[in-house]
């Protein structure tokens, strides 16, 4: 079995989202004079992430739009009945601090360069194309990818098989010739495997859960391990190290 393409998640896979979110929100709260009201930066960050996960789940379920889930994150966090314009302005100020903290993981470019001549590359994210293309362009990564597909435009999100199959269709390849690399063991790891792709979980220690049950993905701790894995395709060979 030959793997011809690698499809990538973005946040906490290519891009250090966790650090940028933490540092960006801390700077934003200081600038807004809101840090003291939360007891500590850590407590504020925990609350922000809880709200983000809750609102993102609503968006993934089709209960709200991408823009409205952002607005609702702000309203719940501030506990204020803000207008759309007020919520957008607050979120926009946060984005400025967040983007100032953006960085790529150090193992990303070496992995992309090692696979540049042998494999095609694309992105599949549960965000929006506007957000992720801007991010990848700013980080100097966009030119590595043939296509960028996102849930907001697809109308289906990971871990639904349709999201992964859409990325394969964009590449014109069957699922068994495509690898998917993501940081979340369930949304990325199990989702990709169940859609028929070679599933690779990059364990950066940021996932809030660990998958249980049947082993379905190859676990790596650095992208330096990826080239050997996709060139060998151990799907039916060596056992997975997922756990």
C-alpha positions as CSV (number, residue, x, y, z in Angstrom):
1,X,0.0,0.0,0.0
2,X,1.5,3.4,-1.1
3,X,0.8,6.7,0.6
4,X,0.8,9.4,-2.0
5,X,-0.4,12.4,0.0
6,X,-0.5,13.8,3.5
7,X,-3.4,15.9,4.8
8,X,-2.7,18.0,7.8
9,X,-4.6,19.4,10.7
10,X,-3.5,23.0,11.6
11,X,-3.9,24.0,15.2
12,X,-1.5,22.2,17.6
13,X,-0.3,20.1,14.7
14,X,1.5,22.7,12.5
15,X,0.8,25.8,14.5
16,X,1.4,26.1,18.3
17,X,-2.2,27.2,19.0
18,X,-2.1,26.4,22.7
19,X,0.8,28.7,23.4
20,X,-0.5,31.5,21.2
21,X,-3.9,31.3,22.8
22,X,-2.5,31.4,26.3
23,X,-0.1,34.3,25.6
24,X,-2.5,36.2,23.4
25,X,-5.4,36.0,26.0
26,X,-3.1,37.0,28.8
27,X,-1.9,40.1,26.9
28,X,-5.5,40.9,25.9
29,X,-6.8,40.7,29.5
30,X,-4.1,42.9,30.7
31,X,-4.8,45.5,28.0
32,X,-8.5,45.4,28.7
33,X,-8.0,45.7,32.5
34,X,-9.8,42.4,33.1
35,X,-7.1,40.2,34.5
36,X,-7.8,41.0,38.2
37,X,-11.4,40.1,37.8
38,X,-10.6,36.5,37.1
39,X,-8.3,35.9,40.0
40,X,-5.4,34.8,37.9
41,X,-4.3,34.5,34.2
42,X,-4.6,30.7,34.5
43,X,-8.2,30.8,35.8
44,X,-9.2,33.2,33.0
45,X,-7.6,31.0,30.4
46,X,-9.3,27.9,31.7
47,X,-12.6,29.7,31.6
48,X,-12.0,31.0,28.1
49,X,-11.1,27.5,26.8
50,X,-14.2,26.0,28.4
51,X,-16.4,28.5,26.7
52,X,-14.5,28.0,23.4
53,X,-15.1,24.3,23.5
54,X,-18.8,24.7,24.4
55,X,-19.5,27.2,21.7
56,X,-17.4,25.3,19.1
57,X,-19.5,22.2,19.9
58,X,-22.6,24.2,19.1
59,X,-21.1,25.4,15.8
60,X,-20.0,21.8,14.9
61,X,-23.5,20.6,15.5
62,X,-24.9,23.3,13.1
63,X,-26.6,25.2,15.9
64,X,-24.8,28.5,15.2
65,X,-22.6,30.2,12.6
66,X,-18.8,30.5,12.7
67,X,-19.0,34.3,13.4
68,X,-21.8,33.9,16.0
69,X,-19.9,31.3,18.0
70,X,-17.1,33.9,18.3
71,X,-19.6,36.5,19.5
72,X,-21.1,34.1,22.0
73,X,-17.7,33.2,23.4
74,X,-17.2,36.9,24.2
75,X,-20.7,37.4,25.7
76,X,-20.4,34.4,27.9
77,X,-16.9,35.2,29.0
78,X,-17.7,38.8,29.9
79,X,-21.2,37.9,31.1
80,X,-22.6,40.8,29.1
81,X,-25.3,41.2,26.5
82,X,-23.2,42.8,23.9
83,X,-24.3,43.8,20.4
84,X,-22.7,42.0,17.5
85,X,-20.5,45.0,16.8
86,X,-19.3,45.2,20.4
87,X,-18.6,41.5,20.5
88,X,-16.8,41.6,17.2
89,X,-14.7,44.6,18.3
90,X,-13.7,42.8,21.6
91,X,-12.8,39.6,19.7
92,X,-10.9,41.6,17.1
93,X,-8.7,43.1,19.8
94,X,-8.1,39.7,21.2
95,X,-7.1,38.4,17.8
96,X,-4.4,41.2,17.6
97,X,-2.7,39.9,20.7
98,X,-3.2,36.3,19.7
99,X,-1.6,36.7,16.3
100,X,1.4,38.5,17.8
101,X,2.1,35.2,19.6
102,X,1.8,32.9,16.6
103,X,4.6,30.4,15.9
104,X,5.2,27.2,14.0
105,X,6.4,24.1,15.8
106,X,10.1,23.5,15.1
107,X,9.6,20.1,13.6
108,X,7.1,21.3,10.9
109,X,9.3,22.7,8.2
110,X,11.9,19.8,8.3
111,X,9.0,17.3,7.9
112,X,7.4,19.2,5.0
113,X,10.8,19.6,3.3
114,X,11.6,15.9,3.8
115,X,8.3,14.9,2.1
116,X,8.2,17.7,-0.5
117,X,9.5,15.6,-3.4
118,X,7.7,12.4,-2.5
119,X,4.2,13.3,-1.2
120,X,1.5,15.8,-2.0
121,X,0.1,17.9,0.8
122,X,-3.3,19.4,1.8
123,X,-5.0,20.8,4.9
124,X,-8.3,19.8,6.6
125,X,-9.3,21.9,9.5
126,X,-12.5,22.3,11.6
127,X,-12.1,26.1,11.3
128,X,-12.8,28.3,8.3
129,X,-10.8,28.9,5.1
130,X,-10.5,32.6,5.8
131,X,-9.0,32.0,9.2
132,X,-6.7,29.1,8.2
133,X,-5.4,30.5,4.9
134,X,-4.6,33.7,6.7
135,X,-2.8,31.8,9.4
136,X,-0.8,29.6,7.0
137,X,0.1,32.5,4.8
138,X,1.3,34.6,7.8
139,X,3.3,31.6,9.1
140,X,4.9,31.1,5.6
141,X,3.4,27.7,5.2
142,X,0.5,28.1,2.7
143,X,2.6,27.4,-0.4
144,X,3.3,23.8,0.8
145,X,-0.4,22.8,0.3
146,X,-2.4,22.1,-2.8
147,X,-5.7,22.7,-1.1
148,X,-7.1,24.0,2.2
149,X,-10.5,22.6,3.2
150,X,-12.4,23.7,6.3
151,X,-15.5,22.7,8.1
152,X,-17.2,26.1,7.8
153,X,-17.2,25.8,4.0
154,X,-17.6,22.0,3.7
155,X,-20.6,21.9,5.9
156,X,-19.2,18.8,7.7
157,X,-16.6,18.7,10.4
158,X,-14.1,16.1,11.8
159,X,-14.5,13.4,13.0
160,X,-17.3,12.8,10.5
161,X,-16.0,10.6,7.6
162,X,-17.3,13.1,5.0
163,X,-14.8,15.7,6.1
164,X,-11.8,13.4,5.5
165,X,-13.3,12.0,2.3
166,X,-13.7,15.5,1.0
167,X,-9.9,16.1,1.4
168,X,-9.2,12.9,-0.5
169,X,-11.6,13.9,-3.3
170,X,-9.8,17.3,-3.5
171,X,-6.6,15.4,-4.1
172,X,-8.2,13.0,-6.5
173,X,-6.9,10.0,-4.4
174,X,-8.6,7.1,-2.6
175,X,-8.5,7.2,1.2
176,X,-6.1,4.3,1.4
177,X,-3.5,6.4,-0.4
178,X,-3.8,9.3,2.0
179,X,-2.4,9.9,5.5
180,X,-3.9,12.3,7.9
181,X,-1.9,14.0,10.7
182,X,-3.6,15.6,13.6
183,X,-3.1,16.3,17.3
184,X,-6.4,15.0,18.7
185,X,-6.7,11.3,19.2
186,X,-10.5,11.2,18.7
187,X,-11.3,14.0,16.3
188,X,-8.3,13.4,14.2
189,X,-6.9,10.0,15.0
190,X,-10.0,7.9,15.2
191,X,-11.9,10.0,12.7
192,X,-9.3,9.6,9.9
193,X,-8.9,5.9,10.6
194,X,-12.7,5.3,10.4
195,X,-12.7,7.2,7.1
196,X,-10.1,4.8,5.7
197,X,-7.0,7.0,5.8
198,X,-3.7,6.1,7.3
199,X,-4.2,7.9,10.6
200,X,-1.3,9.5,12.4
201,X,-1.7,11.1,15.8
202,X,1.0,13.7,16.7
203,X,0.9,13.7,20.5
204,X,2.1,17.1,21.5
205,X,0.6,16.7,24.9
206,X,-2.2,19.2,24.2
207,X,-5.2,16.9,23.7
208,X,-7.8,17.2,26.5
209,X,-8.7,13.5,26.2
210,X,-7.1,10.3,25.4
211,X,-8.8,7.8,23.2
212,X,-9.9,4.5,24.7
213,X,-10.8,1.2,23.1
214,X,-9.5,-0.2,19.8
215,X,-6.2,1.0,18.6
216,X,-6.7,3.0,15.4
217,X,-3.9,5.4,14.8
218,X,-0.1,5.5,14.7
219,X,1.2,7.7,17.5
220,X,4.2,9.8,17.0
221,X,5.7,12.4,19.4
222,X,7.5,14.4,16.8
223,X,7.0,15.0,13.1
224,X,10.6,13.8,12.5
225,X,9.0,10.3,12.7
226,X,6.5,11.0,10.0
227,X,8.6,10.5,6.8
228,X,9.6,7.0,7.6
229,X,6.0,6.1,8.6
230,X,4.3,7.3,5.5
231,X,7.0,5.9,3.2
232,X,6.7,2.5,4.8
233,X,2.9,2.6,5.5
234,X,2.8,0.3,8.5
235,X,-1.0,0.1,8.2
236,X,-0.8,-3.7,7.8
237,X,2.7,-4.2,9.2
238,X,4.2,-3.1,12.5
239,X,1.7,-2.5,15.3
240,X,0.6,1.0,16.1
241,X,2.0,2.8,19.1
242,X,-1.2,4.6,19.7
243,X,-2.2,4.6,23.4
